[in-house]
Structures are given as C-alpha cells and as structure tokens.
Amino acid sequence: MHVPAEGLPERVTIYEVGARDGLQNEKNVVPVEVKVEFLDRLAGAGLAVLEATSFVHPKWVPQLADAADLLDRLDRRDGVDYPVLVPNERGLDRALDAGVQHIAIFASATETFARKNLNRTLDEQFAMFSPVVKRARGEGLRVRAYVSMAFGDPWEGAVAPAQVAAVGRRLIDMGCWQFSLGDTIGTGTPGHAEAVIDACVAAGLPVDVLAVHFHDTYGQALANTLAALRRGVTTVDASAGGLGGCPYAESATGNLATEDLVWMLDGLGIAHGADLDKLVETSTWMAERLGRPSPSRVVRALAG
C-alpha cells in the first residue's frame, strides 16, 4: 500500500552512481561494452541522472581507465544527465574533450582523508578545486561537489557537523551547484544525519543544494535517507544493485541500493520516475556479469 506521508517531499531525484562509484572498486575489469549497456539499461529504467565514469588517473582506479572510450560509445539519451567525476584540471580537460555537460569534484570533510586521498591538507584542497570549478563554470558546465567522510572517518572518528558545513559552504561559494554529504564508511545514524543537515542549513546552505550519499555498512542507509527526506533533502545518491564502496577506505561497503530506495519511496508515495521491475532486471543482469548475487535486498526478494 502506497500512502503519501506528511512532511516529506513530493518528488525525489535519484542520482545514480552505479556505473562509477558502484564499479570503481571491482577487482576484475568490467568490459567497456558491459558498462555502456549497463548505463543504457539504467536510462531505460527511467533514471534521469547517471554518473557515467571518472577521469581519474588510470593508475589510481584502473577500472575507470576506459572513461573516454565509454563516453565515445555511449548513446546519450535526451532528458538524461550523464555527469562524470573529475579530480583535477587534467581530468577537466578530458571531460571537455568528451563533450560532458556536468562534472563532479570529490572533496574531504577531514584532514586525514584529504591527505590520504588528495595528497592535500583540508585547506589546500580548495586551492586545487578552485581553478577546476572556475574553468568548468566558464565553459557552461554544472559542477557538483561530493564531500567524503561527512559523518565519520576511519582515522579521526566522528566528524563535527559544523566542520562538514564549513567545507560545504566553501564549495558552494566557489560555484558548485550541489553538495553531496557522503557517509563514506557508513557509520551515520538518523539523528546524526539530521544534525549534519541542520548544521549545513545553519551555515547558510539552502536545503535544496544538499544531496545525501549513504553507505550501508551498518545497515543504516535507508533510515538515514528517510531522516534526510524529513529535513527536506530531495536528491539521493544510490547505486543499482547496491554495488560499490570506496577504494581508499577499506571499511566502506556498498552504497544504498537504488532498488531498496525505490521500494521505500513507493511506500511513502514519493515520485521518482524509475521503473522498479526494469531496475531489478538490470541489477540481476549486472550481477551475472560480475559473477555474484546482488547485495540489494529488494533485488534478491523480487528476482528470487
């Protein structure tokens, strides 16, 4: 039974990250033609935002070394946005060459992760991103900002919500249009999610520039998402079939599964535009290519 719930948004944008965040940690390289078909199937399932790949150096994420080839082969559908992650100006050059219209940058909320992942201090990362954002905006591109370790860090522990908000404020002021709060190691809980969102709003960030990106390491991703929706967030990152993790954070397990999110949104009467049956079919197909069952509970329940 689908009952519209009070105090929740009427519609949610699903920001699908399966093809990038979902596959980046796979040990065996997935053939480019499989990735292209994966993206096409996801678009066919009604998802309107599909993060396609990343122009990170192949040495760091070998799985995404085929980024340019993938975008060249991709039949981009009208009405579907295909953002790509870019780590630096060289990545932006490649994205511009590929005709990309929407990019994302990947910042850190903590000092330690900034050093380990970006080889920068927390402050220095902004100097690295500033020319990327400025050039991208000058070329007419939209720039999204991911902020990793927004809830907890494996080296520093819990992260102060005000610290996350301060990072987000700087990125939005720099010219990013959206700020995705990443629970990279999955330690967040609903109360913590509310506190981080409240801190962002208190720092002058409108709730409509916020997105959430939860990992399900401790089984909290859906509960955290619901807490975020109750605070007015309307963009939720999810990965088809629950694929993914972070190659630089060993304790990070899979992202929130798109199918699990859709099942919850349907039950809440929240519109999202996706076809659950086609998503389940797609994730089952991809699980067969990866040689293991999907971690998504909804996929297992409906495909079983």
C-alpha positions in Angstrom: 0.0 0.0 0.0 1.4 3.4 -1.0 0.4 6.1 1.4 1.7 9.6 0.9 3.5 10.7 4.1 3.2 14.1 5.6 6.3 16.2 5.9 8.1 14.6 3.0 8.9 15.9 -0.5 6.5 15.0 -3.3 9.4 14.0 -5.6 13.0 12.8 -5.2 15.8 12.9 -7.8 17.7 9.6 -7.7 21.4 10.4 -8.5 22.5 7.0 -9.8 26.2 6.2 -9.2 26.3 2.5 -10.0 28.4 2.9 -13.2 31.1 4.9 -11.4 31.1 4.5 -7.6 29.5 1.1 -8.0 32.1 -0.4 -10.3 35.3 1.6 -9.4 36.3 -0.9 -6.7 35.8 -4.1 -8.7 39.0 -6.1 -8.9 38.3 -7.6 -12.3 38.0 -5.0 -15.1 34.5 -4.9 -16.5 34.5 -4.7 -20.3 33.6 -1.2 -21.6 30.7 -2.7 -23.7 29.1 -4.0 -20.5 29.4 -0.6 -18.8 27.8 1.0 -21.8 24.9 -1.5 -21.8 24.6 -1.0 -18.0 24.1 2.7 -18.4 21.7 2.3 -21.3 19.6 -0.2 -19.3 19.6 2.2 -16.3 18.4 5.0 -18.6 15.7 2.7 -19.9 14.6 2.1 -16.4 13.7 5.7 -16.1 16.7 7.1 -14.2 17.4 10.7 -15.3 20.8 11.2 -13.7 23.5 8.6 -14.4 27.1 9.3 -13.2 28.9 7.6 -16.1 32.6 7.4 -15.1 35.6 9.3 -13.8 38.6 10.9 -15.4 40.8 9.9 -12.5 44.3 8.7 -13.4 44.2 5.0 -14.5 47.0 4.1 -12.0 44.7 5.1 -9.1 41.4 3.5 -10.4 42.2 1.0 -13.2 38.6 0.1 -13.5 37.8 3.5 -15.0 40.7 3.7 -17.4 38.3 3.4 -20.3 36.4 6.6 -19.4 37.0 8.4 -22.8 36.1 5.2 -24.7 33.0 4.7 -22.7 31.7 8.2 -23.3 32.5 7.9 -27.0 30.5 4.7 -27.3 27.6 5.9 -25.1 24.3 6.7 -26.8 23.3 9.6 -24.6 19.5 9.8 -24.3 17.6 13.0 -24.4 16.5 14.1 -20.9 19.2 12.0 -19.2 22.1 13.7 -17.5 25.5 11.9 -17.6 27.8 13.6 -15.1 31.4 12.5 -14.7 33.8 12.8 -11.7 37.0 14.9 -12.3 39.8 15.0 -9.8 41.8 18.0 -11.2 42.4 20.2 -14.3 43.7 17.4 -16.4 40.5 15.5 -15.7 38.5 18.5 -16.7 40.4 18.8 -20.0 39.4 15.2 -20.8 35.8 15.8 -19.7 35.6 18.9 -22.0 37.1 16.9 -24.9 34.4 14.3 -24.4 31.6 16.8 -24.5 30.5 16.4 -20.9 28.0 18.9 -19.6 28.1 18.1 -15.9 31.0 17.2 -13.6 31.6 16.4 -10.0 34.6 17.0 -7.8 35.4 14.9 -4.7 36.4 16.8 -1.6 37.1 15.6 2.0 35.5 16.8 5.3 38.5 15.6 7.3 42.2 16.5 7.4 43.4 12.8 7.3 41.3 11.7 4.4 42.3 14.9 2.4 46.0 13.9 2.9 45.5 10.2 2.1 43.1 10.7 -0.9 44.1 14.0 -2.3 47.6 14.5 -1.0 46.5 17.9 0.3 45.6 19.4 3.6 41.9 20.2 4.3 42.6 23.8 3.3 44.8 23.1 0.4 42.1 21.0 -1.4 40.1 24.2 -2.1 43.1 25.7 -3.9 43.2 22.6 -6.1 39.4 22.7 -6.8 39.1 26.4 -7.4 40.5 26.6 -11.0 38.6 23.4 -11.9 35.3 24.9 -10.8 36.1 28.3 -12.4 37.0 26.9 -15.8 34.1 24.4 -15.8 31.6 27.1 -15.0 33.2 29.3 -17.7 32.6 26.5 -20.2 29.0 26.3 -19.1 29.3 23.1 -17.1 27.5 22.4 -13.9 29.7 21.3 -11.0 28.6 19.1 -8.2 30.7 18.6 -5.0 31.0 15.3 -3.2 32.2 15.5 0.4 33.6 12.3 1.7 33.8 11.3 5.4 30.9 13.7 6.3 29.8 11.5 9.1 32.8 9.5 10.2 36.4 8.9 9.3 38.3 5.7 10.0 41.3 7.6 11.3 39.6 10.5 13.0 36.3 9.0 14.2 33.1 11.0 14.3 33.2 14.3 12.3 31.7 17.5 13.8 28.7 18.6 11.7 29.9 22.2 11.8 33.2 21.1 10.1 31.2 19.4 7.3 29.0 22.5 6.9 32.1 24.8 6.7 33.5 22.6 3.9 30.2 22.7 2.0 29.9 26.5 2.4 33.3 27.0 0.7 32.4 24.6 -2.1 29.0 26.2 -2.8 30.6 29.7 -2.6 33.2 28.5 -5.1 30.5 27.9 -7.7 29.3 24.3 -7.1 25.5 23.9 -7.5 25.1 20.9 -5.3 26.8 19.4 -2.2 26.5 15.7 -1.6 27.0 14.5 2.0 29.0 11.3 1.9 28.7 8.7 4.7 31.8 7.0 3.2 32.2 4.4 5.9 28.5 4.0 6.7 28.7 5.0 10.4 26.0 7.6 10.3 22.7 7.2 12.1 19.4 9.1 11.5 20.0 11.6 14.4 23.5 12.3 13.0 22.1 12.8 9.5 19.7 15.4 10.9 22.5 17.1 12.8 24.7 17.4 9.7 21.9 18.7 7.5 20.8 21.2 10.3 24.4 22.4 10.5 24.6 23.0 6.8 21.4 25.0 6.8 22.6 27.0 9.8 25.8 27.8 7.8 23.6 29.4 5.1 23.3 26.4 2.7 19.7 26.1 1.4 18.4 22.5 1.9 17.8 22.3 -1.9 21.5 22.4 -2.6 22.1 19.3 -0.4 22.2 15.7 -1.5 22.9 12.6 0.6 25.1 9.6 -0.2 24.8 6.8 2.3 26.7 3.5 2.5 25.0 0.6 4.2 28.0 -0.7 6.2 25.9 -0.7 9.5 22.5 -1.2 7.9 21.5 2.5 8.3 21.4 3.8 4.8 17.6 3.7 4.3 16.9 5.0 7.8 19.4 7.8 7.3 17.8 8.6 3.9 14.4 8.9 5.4 15.7 11.2 8.1 17.2 13.4 5.3 13.9 13.5 3.4 12.2 14.7 6.5 14.7 17.5 6.7 13.7 18.5 3.1 16.5 16.9 1.1 15.3 15.9 -2.4 18.4 14.4 -4.1 19.5 10.9 -3.0 22.6 9.1 -4.4 22.1 5.4 -4.9 23.8 2.5 -6.7 21.9 0.0 -8.8 22.0 -3.4 -7.0 23.9 -1.9 -4.0 27.2 -2.0 -5.8 30.2 -0.2 -4.7 32.5 1.1 -1.9 35.5 3.4 -1.7 38.9 2.1 -2.8 40.6 4.4 -0.3 38.5 3.4 2.7 38.7 -0.3 3.3 35.8 -0.4 5.8 33.4 1.1 3.2 30.9 -1.4 1.9 28.2 -0.9 -0.7 26.2 2.1 -1.4 22.5 2.4 -0.7 20.8 0.2 -3.4 18.7 2.0 -5.9 16.0 -0.7 -5.7 15.8 -0.5 -1.9 15.4 3.3 -2.2 12.7 3.0 -4.8 10.8 0.4 -2.8 10.8 2.8 0.2 9.9 5.9 -1.9 7.0 4.0 -3.5 5.7 3.0 0.0 5.9 6.7 1.0 4.0 7.9 -2.1 7.1 9.9 -3.3 7.5 10.2 -7.1 10.9 9.3 -8.6 10.4 8.3 -12.2 12.1 4.9 -12.1 10.7 1.5 -13.1 11.4 -0.9 -10.3 11.0 -4.1 -12.4 13.4 -2.8 -15.0 15.9 -1.8 -12.3 15.7 -5.3 -10.8 16.2 -6.8 -14.2 19.2 -4.6 -14.8 20.9 -5.3 -11.5 20.3 -9.1 -11.9 21.9 -8.8 -15.4 24.9 -6.9 -14.0 25.3 -9.3 -11.0 25.6 -12.2 -13.5 28.3 -10.3 -15.3 30.2 -9.7 -12.0 29.7 -13.4 -11.0 28.0 -12.8 -7.7 24.5 -12.1 -6.4 23.3 -8.5 -5.9 23.6 -7.3 -2.3 20.3 -5.4 -2.7 17.6 -7.0 -0.6 14.8 -5.8 -2.9 16.6 -7.3 -5.9 17.0 -10.6 -4.0 13.4 -10.5 -2.9 11.9 -9.8 -6.3 14.3 -11.7 -8.5 14.4 -14.7 -6.3 
